Amino acid sequence: MSIAQGDVYTGMWTDWSKNNQVLGSTITLTSSDSRLLAAFLALFVSLSVSYLWLLVVYSIHRARYKITTGKCRAIVRQQQVLLKAGLTPASTTIRLVRLYWAYRFTPFAWKQSWLWISISAVSAASSVAAGLFSSKIIDSSLYINALTQSSNCGYVSLLGVSGRVNDSTIMAFNQQRATLVDSAATYARDCYNSTSDKSQCNFFPSTTIPWETNWEAECPFENICLGPAVRLDTGLLNSNSLFGINSPVEDQIEIRKITTCAPIIQKGFTEVRSDGIVQYFYGSSPSSNATKTLDTLTSNLTYAYTMSSSFYDSGLPPERNLWSPISKMNNTEGDGTVIFISSNNVRFTESCDDPIFSAHVPQDGEGFDWYEADNLAGVLGCLEQVSGCFSIIYLSRRLLFRHANVQITNAKYQVCNTPSNTCSAIGGLRNKFHEATGKMLLTPMQAGTANVTANVLGQFSRIPIVTNGNARHLVASQSQVVDEIQLPLPSNQWQIEVQFWHATVMSLIQHSLLEFMIGPNNAALQKYIKAPITSEERAVCKRQRVRISQGFANVSSLGLFFTIGLGTVVIILALFLDNIMGCITRFSKGDEQKHRAWIRDDVLHLQRLAYTQEKAFGPRWIATDDNDIPSVEDNSFLDPIVDPQEVKPDKIENRLSVDSLMDVDGTP
């Protein structure tokens, strides 16, 4: 599944998947902006490291001041000069090593060198590590978390729209829903497998929505099941970590979905008429007392599976349901579905003992034998239940206390709020969400999240949307050969089908939540979007978290601000080091001498001293030990410094001249 770049939010936000506001603070940028930021950070970190090294060598220079006040070894004084030379850590390391090498045969050379070489080498390595760290601030990996933003947030509704809805709009609406179901089924087939590594499986915040399976569960209906039922229990599903509704802990909700299915007895509930019509009486529909009517003749002419279902919503009055189940199937603790799977004239290469796909009727083929289905249809009943958990968060003295506990009553799990002693019991979707939001004290954002989630679940979280008329979503059909030939099926094929339907529903919840947040892909349906009403529901529209793989990068706000903040402080301290220390040393004579020693070891001052000591007369230097930059009075000329052994004695005094002693043309 993909998302348009225009539907991705760029800017600062908090990624609550990290459960911490500071660590989760994130800035999403486009790829081009992230590259500019990466280049800036590389330059900034390099500059910051160079100035940090200046502070380090200043500290070392001050620490060594005491041993340089009197006579000391030449290597010590030369090391002091190298520290003040303004070299990079790597260059300083090289120069210190070369200095040691020059004195390697003298006593104490290694003792006087190893510590400073080590410090400079570690600093050089740290500068490289800082550069690598700065690159980690920007996450441009294959998949990054991002928020969606769209003006089309809402669900598509053709009810109550102004004007007449034409047939093409209805077809587009049905096609949109069918495409969504097909996408969810494909995702479930490809990704609800721990060994899958397909790229499309990394789009949602959680690749799969987990559940636990009980293969020997009790029948959800009254003594009407063929053997044990299969029960699929998701446990509590967090709206943030699993559904990607990006909210802090106090605004999160948790829901639980349980699906229990079992093959249903047909004897006593099926009537075969003389004209080949077969009727199933598991409850009435608005137009008939029979739940389902099948034609044997039509079935014999059909060489593929067909599937249909009838559904009742326990939260609606009977007259508003399209199926009124018989008392044995009317379990008011959930929403019920009865599913009819017809094998029709599909030919099984081997007999099948599965109660839904049962095939033991042998037939002679042209060169091979096959088996036909025992029944015109297999009947499967499912009960779907939900439960909600809404954690009450109290803020007191800046401490968050979470009050929630889980009770077990008659093997039914309930999630309760301790202070109010109210529970969201297991039951039908509509009833339980109304009960939870009506009885439990929720934060406004919890209520908004619950309403949005209930709306999406009400449309896309039930098995009928997968099973009604969608025989292509049968796992058994995936092992067919040219439609009518069915390869061998296991005796628990119905359990495999239920598992896949449940996985498809879980995947459909993920897909439909995203579609709610960004709107349908079909532009023709966008004018039929019903936008959220409350401000909290509209806020939920901006909280959907997805994983995207192209066009964007995430920046850690903590890492970025820490790097820029610390680097700025280091640069300011280094730039104004002499000024700052000059003010500080006014109150301490010892510190003043240390700082003056630092200034005197500057290369410009060493040059000044070289000229001053070489010739007693000449230009006057305008400099003291308090000035970091010495200068010559009256813009005087300086000859090169020459080793006295390289010139004749009568020429030495001519090596230093000043422009004040000459005319403009050079005449004295």
Solvent accessible surface area in square Angstrom, and as a share of the most:
residue,aa,sasa,rsa
1,M,81,0.36
2,S,95,0.61
3,I,28,0.14
4,A,64,0.50
5,Q,114,0.51
6,G,62,0.60
7,D,32,0.17
8,V,6,0.03
9,Y,70,0.26
10,T,61,0.35
11,G,21,0.21
12,M,100,0.44
13,W,19,0.07
14,T,27,0.16
15,D,4,0.02
16,W,42,0.15
17,S,45,0.29
18,K,111,0.47
19,N,110,0.56
20,N,61,0.32
21,Q,116,0.52
22,V,89,0.51
23,L,105,0.52
24,G,0,0.00
25,S,24,0.15
26,T,9,0.05
27,I,25,0.13
28,T,0,0.00
29,L,37,0.18
30,T,48,0.28
31,S,32,0.21
32,S,59,0.38
33,D,66,0.34
34,S,7,0.05
35,R,155,0.57
36,L,130,0.65
37,L,32,0.16
38,A,44,0.34
39,A,57,0.44
40,F,98,0.41
41,L,2,0.01
42,A,58,0.45
43,L,133,0.66
44,F,26,0.11
45,V,11,0.06
46,S,71,0.46
47,L,84,0.42
48,S,13,0.08
49,V,25,0.15
50,S,47,0.30
51,Y,52,0.20
52,L,85,0.42
53,W,13,0.05
54,L,48,0.24
55,L,33,0.17
56,V,48,0.27
57,V,3,0.02
58,Y,10,0.04
59,S,66,0.42
60,I,16,0.08
61,H,1,0.00
62,R,43,0.16
63,A,81,0.63
64,R,9,0.03
65,Y,37,0.14
66,K,169,0.71
67,I,87,0.44
68,T,19,0.11
69,T,87,0.51
70,G,43,0.41
71,K,211,0.89
72,C,39,0.24
73,R,107,0.39
74,A,56,0.44
75,I,6,0.03
76,V,4,0.02
77,R,104,0.38
78,Q,77,0.34
79,Q,3,0.01
80,Q,5,0.02
81,V,47,0.27
82,L,18,0.09
83,L,6,0.03
84,K,33,0.14
85,A,48,0.38
86,G,62,0.60
87,L,51,0.26
88,T,72,0.42
89,P,9,0.06
90,A,52,0.41
91,S,42,0.27
92,T,2,0.01
93,T,22,0.13
94,I,101,0.51
95,R,110,0.40
96,L,3,0.02
97,V,64,0.37
98,R,162,0.59
99,L,22,0.11
100,Y,46,0.18
101,W,147,0.52
102,A,78,0.61
103,Y,55,0.21
104,R,86,0.31
105,F,171,0.71
106,T,64,0.37
107,P,91,0.57
108,F,103,0.43
109,A,3,0.03
110,W,145,0.51
111,K,137,0.58
112,Q,46,0.21
113,S,1,0.01
114,W,118,0.41
115,L,69,0.35
116,W,42,0.15
117,I,23,0.12
118,S,46,0.30
119,I,53,0.27
120,S,1,0.00
121,A,42,0.33
122,V,97,0.56
123,S,22,0.15
124,A,19,0.15
125,A,63,0.49
126,S,57,0.37
127,S,32,0.20
128,V,98,0.56
129,A,56,0.43
130,A,31,0.24
131,G,33,0.32
132,L,116,0.58
133,F,101,0.42
134,S,6,0.04
135,S,68,0.44
136,K,158,0.67
137,I,6,0.03
138,I,20,0.10
139,D,59,0.31
140,S,82,0.53
141,S,64,0.41
142,L,122,0.61
143,Y,37,0.14
144,I,6,0.03
145,N,34,0.17
146,A,0,0.00
147,L,15,0.08
148,T,1,0.01
149,Q,72,0.32
150,S,31,0.20
151,S,118,0.76
152,N,41,0.21
153,C,10,0.06
154,G,2,0.02
155,Y,58,0.22
156,V,19,0.11
157,S,23,0.15
158,L,33,0.17
159,L,158,0.78
160,G,87,0.83
161,V,42,0.24
162,S,115,0.74
163,G,68,0.65
164,R,202,0.74
165,V,29,0.17
166,N,70,0.36
167,D,97,0.50
168,S,73,0.47
169,T,15,0.08
170,I,73,0.37
171,M,137,0.61
172,A,18,0.14
173,F,38,0.16
174,N,81,0.42
175,Q,112,0.50
176,Q,24,0.11
177,R,65,0.24
178,A,34,0.26
179,T,63,0.37
180,L,12,0.06
181,V,4,0.02
182,D,48,0.25
183,S,45,0.29
184,A,0,0.00
185,A,1,0.01
186,T,67,0.39
187,Y,9,0.03
188,A,6,0.04
189,R,102,0.37
190,D,29,0.15
191,C,1,0.01
192,Y,40,0.15
193,N,78,0.40
194,S,121,0.78
195,T,113,0.65
196,S,34,0.22
197,D,134,0.69
198,K,94,0.40
199,S,75,0.48
200,Q,65,0.29
201,C,4,0.03
202,N,43,0.22
203,F,13,0.06
204,F,4,0.02
205,P,33,0.21
206,S,20,0.13
207,T,53,0.31
208,T,42,0.24
209,I,0,0.00
210,P,75,0.47
211,W,59,0.21
212,E,138,0.62
213,T,41,0.24
214,N,69,0.35
215,W,108,0.38
216,E,127,0.57
217,A,9,0.07
218,E,156,0.70
219,C,41,0.24
220,P,17,0.11
221,F,13,0.05
222,E,95,0.43
223,N,131,0.67
224,I,1,0.01
225,C,19,0.11
226,L,90,0.45
227,G,46,0.44
228,P,70,0.44
229,A,0,0.00
230,V,0,0.00
231,R,48,0.18
232,L,0,0.00
233,D,24,0.13
234,T,12,0.07
235,G,28,0.27
236,L,69,0.34
237,L,3,0.01
238,N,25,0.13
239,S,2,0.01
240,N,4,0.02
241,S,58,0.37
242,L,29,0.14
243,F,8,0.03
244,G,0,0.00
245,I,0,0.00
246,N,9,0.05
247,S,1,0.00
248,P,20,0.13
249,V,57,0.33
250,E,56,0.25
251,D,15,0.08
252,Q,18,0.08
253,I,3,0.01
254,E,29,0.13
255,I,6,0.03
256,R,17,0.06
257,K,7,0.03
258,I,1,0.00
259,T,0,0.00
260,T,5,0.03
261,C,0,0.00
262,A,0,0.00
263,P,0,0.00
264,I,2,0.01
265,I,53,0.27
266,Q,34,0.15
267,K,183,0.77
268,G,73,0.71
269,F,40,0.17
270,T,45,0.26
271,E,81,0.37
272,V,108,0.62
273,R,98,0.36
274,S,128,0.82
275,D,88,0.45
276,G,20,0.19
277,I,29,0.15
278,V,9,0.05
279,Q,30,0.13
280,Y,2,0.01
281,F,65,0.27
282,Y,0,0.00
283,G,7,0.06
284,S,40,0.26
285,S,35,0.22
286,P,104,0.66
287,S,109,0.70
288,S,44,0.29
289,N,121,0.62
290,A,4,0.03
291,T,15,0.09
292,K,53,0.22
293,T,66,0.38
294,L,31,0.16
295,D,49,0.26
296,T,48,0.28
297,L,119,0.59
298,T,81,0.47
299,S,9,0.06
300,N,78,0.40
301,L,125,0.62
302,T,36,0.21
303,Y,94,0.36
304,A,39,0.31
305,Y,11,0.04
306,T,64,0.37
307,M,9,0.04
308,S,23,0.15
309,S,17,0.11
310,S,24,0.15
311,F,47,0.19
312,Y,6,0.02
313,D,3,0.02
314,S,30,0.19
315,G,22,0.21
316,L,34,0.17
317,P,53,0.33
318,P,99,0.62
319,E,140,0.63
320,R,158,0.58
321,N,20,0.10
322,L,138,0.69
323,W,3,0.01
324,S,44,0.29
325,P,24,0.15
326,I,49,0.25
327,S,95,0.61
328,K,74,0.31
329,M,0,0.00
330,N,73,0.37
331,N,36,0.18
332,T,99,0.57
333,E,78,0.35
334,G,0,0.00
335,D,2,0.01
336,G,0,0.00
337,T,0,0.00
338,V,0,0.00
339,I,0,0.00
340,F,3,0.01
341,I,3,0.01
342,S,5,0.03
343,S,4,0.03
344,N,22,0.11
345,N,24,0.12
346,V,0,0.00
347,R,64,0.23
348,F,1,0.01
349,T,46,0.27
350,E,97,0.44
351,S,53,0.34
352,C,2,0.01
353,D,97,0.50
354,D,0,0.00
355,P,45,0.28
356,I,10,0.05
357,F,1,0.00
358,S,18,0.12
359,A,0,0.00
360,H,81,0.36
361,V,60,0.35
362,P,95,0.60
363,Q,61,0.27
364,D,127,0.66
365,G,21,0.20
366,E,171,0.77
367,G,85,0.82
368,F,94,0.39
369,D,97,0.50
370,W,25,0.09
371,Y,64,0.24
372,E,49,0.22
373,A,21,0.16
374,D,59,0.30
375,N,69,0.36
376,L,36,0.18
377,A,2,0.01
378,G,2,0.02
379,V,2,0.01
380,L,1,0.00
381,G,0,0.00
382,C,0,0.00
383,L,5,0.02
384,E,5,0.02
385,Q,4,0.02
386,V,8,0.04
387,S,1,0.01
388,G,4,0.04
389,C,6,0.04
390,F,1,0.00
391,S,4,0.03
392,I,13,0.07
393,I,29,0.15
394,Y,87,0.33
395,L,138,0.69
396,S,57,0.37
397,R,226,0.83
398,R,230,0.84
399,L,101,0.50
400,L,103,0.51
401,F,96,0.40
402,R,135,0.49
403,H,68,0.31
404,A,44,0.34
405,N,59,0.30
406,V,88,0.51
407,Q,73,0.32
408,I,113,0.58
409,T,63,0.37
410,N,133,0.68
411,A,78,0.60
412,K,63,0.27
413,Y,87,0.33
414,Q,37,0.16
415,V,6,0.04
416,C,1,0.01
417,N,2,0.01
418,T,80,0.47
419,P,73,0.46
420,S,56,0.36
421,N,114,0.59
422,T,32,0.19
423,C,29,0.17
424,S,0,0.00
425,A,22,0.17
426,I,14,0.07
427,G,1,0.01
428,G,1,0.01
429,L,9,0.05
430,R,87,0.32
431,N,59,0.30
432,K,31,0.13
433,F,11,0.04
434,H,123,0.55
435,E,41,0.18
436,A,1,0.01
437,T,48,0.28
438,G,64,0.62
439,K,127,0.54
440,M,9,0.04
441,L,129,0.64
442,L,29,0.14
443,T,37,0.21
444,P,87,0.55
445,M,25,0.11
446,Q,0,0.00
447,A,32,0.25
448,G,3,0.03
449,T,1,0.00
450,A,0,0.00
451,N,65,0.33
452,V,3,0.02
453,T,1,0.01
454,A,26,0.20
455,N,48,0.25
456,V,3,0.02
457,L,3,0.02
458,G,29,0.28
459,Q,53,0.23
460,F,17,0.07
461,S,2,0.02
462,R,26,0.10
463,I,1,0.00
464,P,20,0.13
465,I,33,0.17
466,V,0,0.00
467,T,0,0.00
468,N,86,0.44
469,G,54,0.52
470,N,19,0.10
471,A,20,0.15
472,R,120,0.44
473,H,6,0.03
474,L,0,0.00
475,V,45,0.26
476,A,1,0.01
477,S,28,0.18
478,Q,103,0.46
479,S,38,0.24
480,Q,35,0.16
481,V,65,0.37
482,V,111,0.64
483,D,92,0.48
484,E,49,0.22
485,I,29,0.15
486,Q,0,0.00
487,L,75,0.37
488,P,70,0.44
489,L,22,0.11
490,P,61,0.39
491,S,71,0.46
492,N,62,0.32
493,Q,5,0.02
494,W,16,0.06
495,Q,29,0.13
496,I,65,0.33
497,E,1,0.00
498,V,0,0.00
499,Q,46,0.20
500,F,20,0.08
501,W,0,0.00
502,H,0,0.00
503,A,6,0.05
504,T,0,0.00
505,V,0,0.00
506,M,0,0.00
507,S,0,0.00
508,L,0,0.00
509,I,1,0.01
510,Q,8,0.04
511,H,3,0.01
512,S,3,0.02
513,L,2,0.01
514,L,1,0.00
515,E,27,0.12
516,F,11,0.04
517,M,0,0.00
518,I,17,0.08
519,G,3,0.03
520,P,5,0.03
521,N,132,0.68
522,N,51,0.26
523,A,77,0.60
524,A,59,0.45
525,L,0,0.00
526,Q,64,0.28
527,K,161,0.68
528,Y,24,0.09
529,I,32,0.16
530,K,100,0.42
531,A,61,0.47
532,P,17,0.11
533,I,133,0.68
534,T,58,0.34
535,S,66,0.43
536,E,49,0.22
537,E,25,0.11
538,R,117,0.43
539,A,34,0.27
540,V,0,0.00
541,C,10,0.06
542,K,141,0.60
543,R,55,0.20
544,Q,3,0.02
545,R,4,0.01
546,V,0,0.00
547,R,71,0.26
548,I,11,0.06
549,S,49,0.31
550,Q,148,0.66
551,G,25,0.24
552,F,21,0.09
553,A,1,0.01
554,N,14,0.07
555,V,1,0.00
556,S,44,0.28
557,S,3,0.02
558,L,80,0.40
559,G,10,0.09
560,L,14,0.07
561,F,109,0.46
562,F,118,0.49
563,T,16,0.09
564,I,55,0.28
565,G,35,0.33
566,L,95,0.47
567,G,5,0.05
568,T,54,0.31
569,V,81,0.47
570,V,13,0.07
571,I,22,0.11
572,I,87,0.44
573,L,75,0.37
574,A,7,0.05
575,L,99,0.49
576,F,107,0.45
577,L,17,0.08
578,D,45,0.23
579,N,99,0.51
580,I,61,0.31
581,M,26,0.11
582,G,24,0.23
583,C,70,0.42
584,I,86,0.44
585,T,6,0.03
586,R,191,0.70
587,F,183,0.76
588,S,41,0.26
589,K,158,0.67
590,G,43,0.42
591,D,36,0.19
592,E,49,0.22
593,Q,58,0.26
594,K,62,0.26
595,H,12,0.05
596,R,67,0.24
597,A,10,0.08
598,W,6,0.02
599,I,4,0.02
600,R,78,0.28
601,D,27,0.14
602,D,23,0.12
603,V,100,0.57
604,L,66,0.33
605,H,0,0.00
606,L,59,0.29
607,Q,85,0.38
608,R,28,0.10
609,L,53,0.26
610,A,38,0.30
611,Y,15,0.06
612,T,67,0.39
613,Q,148,0.66
614,E,44,0.20
615,K,30,0.13
616,A,111,0.86
617,F,119,0.49
618,G,36,0.34
619,P,16,0.10
620,R,150,0.55
621,W,44,0.15
622,I,91,0.46
623,A,22,0.17
624,T,79,0.46
625,D,40,0.20
626,D,87,0.45
627,N,69,0.35
628,D,64,0.33
629,I,110,0.56
630,P,14,0.09
631,S,56,0.36
632,V,30,0.17
633,E,50,0.22
634,D,97,0.50
635,N,130,0.67
636,S,19,0.12
637,F,132,0.55
638,L,58,0.29
639,D,39,0.20
640,P,100,0.63
641,I,83,0.42
642,V,36,0.21
643,D,70,0.36
644,P,77,0.48
645,Q,166,0.74
646,E,133,0.60
647,V,44,0.25
648,K,139,0.59
649,P,115,0.72
650,D,94,0.49
651,K,112,0.48
652,I,47,0.24
653,E,95,0.43
654,N,95,0.49
655,R,27,0.10
656,L,19,0.09
657,S,29,0.19
658,V,9,0.05
659,D,42,0.22
660,S,81,0.52
661,L,124,0.62
662,M,90,0.40
663,D,84,0.44
664,V,162,0.93
665,D,117,0.60
666,G,38,0.36
667,T,69,0.40
668,P,137,0.86
